[in-house]
Amino acid sequence: MKKRAPDAIDLLDADHLEVHGLFQSYRELVRTRAPALQRRALAEEICMELTIHAKVEEELFYPAVREALQDDELLDEAEGAHGSQRELVAQILATAAEDELYDARVAVLSDYVERHVRNEREQVFNRALAARLDLQSLARAISVRKEELRAVSDALREDALASALA
C-alpha cells in the first residue's frame, strides 16, 4: 500500500509540532539555567521557524482557504494572530538574552502560539478539509516556498527586527 504524500495541513501541523518541541527544549534550558547564548540561539531558531511558517500560511494557505470558504472573518482572525506573533518575535530578537524579561517574553510567545495553533486546528484546518481544497498541490507550493525562505533567513531576521522598530 502506497503512503500518501503529506498535504498542506500535514505540513503546517508538522511545523506546529516542531515549534512545540522547540519551546519545550527552551523551557528545559531555562529550568537548568543554561547560558544566555545557548538560550538565545534556540529562541532565534524558534523565531525563524515561526516567521517562515506564518509567511507560508499568509502567502499560500490562507488565501486558498479564504477563496474556498468565502469566510473573511475566520481568516482575518488567523492573520491578526500572526500580527501579534510578529510583534512578540520582534521583541525577542531585539532583546538581549541577559535581559531579565527575555525568558518571560519567550514564554509569552509560547503561550500565544499554543492558543493560535489550537484555534487554527479547530477552526481553519477542519473547515479547509471540508472545503475540498487541493491540499496536495498546496503542500508542494508550501514546501518550495519554505525552502526559498530558509535560503534568505538573514533577510527574514532583518525584516522581523525592522518591524520591532516600526
C-alpha positions as CSV (number, residue, x, y, z in Angstrom):
1,M,0.0,0.0,0.0
2,K,1.4,3.4,-1.1
3,K,1.6,6.0,1.6
4,R,0.1,9.3,0.6
5,A,2.2,12.4,0.4
6,P,1.7,14.9,3.2
7,D,-0.9,17.5,2.3
8,A,-0.8,21.2,3.2
9,I,-2.4,20.6,6.6
10,D,0.0,17.8,7.4
11,L,3.0,20.1,6.6
12,L,1.6,23.1,8.7
13,D,0.7,20.8,11.6
14,A,4.3,19.3,11.4
15,D,5.6,22.8,11.8
16,H,3.3,23.3,14.9
17,L,4.6,20.1,16.4
18,E,8.2,21.1,15.7
19,V,7.8,24.5,17.3
20,H,6.1,23.0,20.3
21,G,9.1,20.7,20.8
22,L,11.5,23.7,20.4
23,F,9.5,25.6,23.1
24,Q,9.8,22.5,25.4
25,S,13.5,22.5,24.8
26,Y,13.7,26.2,25.7
27,R,11.8,25.7,28.9
28,E,14.3,23.0,29.8
29,L,17.2,25.4,29.1
30,V,15.6,27.9,31.4
31,R,15.0,25.2,34.1
32,T,18.6,24.1,34.0
33,R,19.9,27.7,33.9
34,A,21.6,27.3,30.6
35,P,23.9,30.1,29.4
36,A,22.3,33.1,27.8
37,L,24.0,32.4,24.5
38,Q,22.5,28.9,24.3
39,R,19.0,30.1,25.1
40,R,19.4,32.9,22.6
41,A,20.3,30.5,19.8
42,L,17.3,28.4,20.5
43,A,15.0,31.4,20.8
44,E,16.2,32.7,17.4
45,E,15.6,29.3,15.8
46,I,12.0,29.4,17.2
47,C,11.5,32.9,15.9
48,M,12.7,31.9,12.4
49,E,10.6,28.8,12.3
50,L,7.5,30.9,13.3
51,T,8.3,33.6,10.8
52,I,8.7,31.1,7.9
53,H,5.5,29.3,9.0
54,A,3.5,32.5,9.2
55,K,4.7,33.6,5.8
56,V,3.7,30.4,4.0
57,E,0.3,30.5,5.7
58,E,-0.3,34.1,4.8
59,E,1.1,33.9,1.2
60,L,-0.3,30.5,0.2
61,F,-2.6,28.7,2.7
62,Y,-4.8,31.5,4.0
63,P,-5.6,32.9,0.5
64,A,-6.6,29.5,-0.8
65,V,-8.8,28.8,2.3
66,R,-10.3,32.3,2.1
67,E,-11.3,31.8,-1.5
68,A,-12.7,28.3,-0.9
69,L,-14.7,29.2,2.2
70,Q,-15.7,32.8,1.4
71,D,-15.3,33.5,5.1
72,D,-13.2,36.6,5.6
73,E,-13.8,36.8,9.4
74,L,-12.2,33.4,10.1
75,L,-9.1,34.2,8.1
76,D,-8.9,37.8,9.3
77,E,-8.7,36.5,12.9
78,A,-5.9,34.0,12.0
79,E,-3.9,36.6,10.2
80,G,-4.4,39.0,13.0
81,A,-2.9,36.5,15.4
82,H,0.1,36.4,13.1
83,G,0.5,40.2,13.5
84,S,0.6,39.8,17.3
85,Q,3.1,36.9,17.0
86,R,5.3,39.1,14.7
87,E,5.4,41.8,17.4
88,L,6.5,39.2,20.1
89,V,9.1,37.7,17.7
90,A,10.5,41.2,17.0
91,Q,10.7,42.0,20.8
92,I,12.6,38.8,21.4
93,L,15.0,39.4,18.5
94,A,15.6,43.0,19.7
95,T,16.3,42.0,23.3
96,A,19.5,40.6,24.8
97,A,19.2,37.1,26.3
98,E,20.6,38.5,29.5
99,D,17.7,40.9,29.9
100,E,15.5,39.9,32.9
101,L,12.4,39.8,30.7
102,Y,13.9,37.7,27.9
103,D,12.7,34.3,29.1
104,A,9.3,35.7,30.0
105,R,8.9,37.0,26.5
106,V,9.7,33.6,25.1
107,A,7.2,32.1,27.5
108,V,4.5,34.6,26.4
109,L,5.2,33.7,22.8
110,S,4.9,30.0,23.6
111,D,1.5,30.5,25.2
112,Y,0.4,32.7,22.4
113,V,1.5,30.2,19.7
114,E,-0.2,27.3,21.6
115,R,-3.5,29.2,21.6
116,H,-3.2,30.1,17.9
117,V,-2.4,26.5,17.0
118,R,-5.4,25.2,18.9
119,N,-7.7,27.7,17.2
120,E,-6.2,27.0,13.8
121,R,-6.6,23.3,14.2
122,E,-10.2,23.5,15.4
123,Q,-11.4,26.3,13.1
124,V,-9.3,26.7,10.0
125,F,-7.9,23.2,9.4
126,N,-11.3,21.5,9.9
127,R,-13.0,23.9,7.6
128,A,-10.2,23.7,5.0
129,L,-10.6,19.9,5.0
130,A,-14.3,20.1,4.5
131,A,-13.9,22.6,1.6
132,R,-12.2,20.0,-0.6
133,L,-9.2,22.2,-1.5
134,D,-6.4,20.7,-3.5
135,L,-4.3,20.3,-0.4
136,Q,-1.7,18.2,-2.2
137,S,-0.7,20.9,-4.7
138,L,-0.9,23.5,-1.9
139,A,1.6,21.3,0.0
140,R,4.0,21.3,-2.9
141,A,3.8,25.1,-3.1
142,I,4.4,25.4,0.6
143,S,7.4,23.1,0.5
144,V,9.0,25.1,-2.3
145,R,8.3,28.5,-0.5
146,K,9.7,27.2,2.8
147,E,12.9,26.3,1.1
148,E,13.1,29.7,-0.6
149,L,12.6,31.4,2.8
150,R,15.2,29.3,4.6
151,A,17.7,30.4,2.0
152,V,17.1,34.0,3.0
153,S,16.7,33.6,6.7
154,D,19.1,36.5,7.4
155,A,16.9,38.8,5.4
156,L,13.8,37.5,7.3
157,R,15.5,38.2,10.6
158,E,16.2,41.8,9.5
159,D,12.5,42.2,8.4
160,A,11.4,40.9,11.8
161,L,13.7,43.3,13.6
162,A,12.6,46.2,11.4
163,S,9.0,45.5,12.4
164,A,10.1,45.9,16.1
165,L,11.4,49.3,15.4
166,A,8.5,50.4,13.2
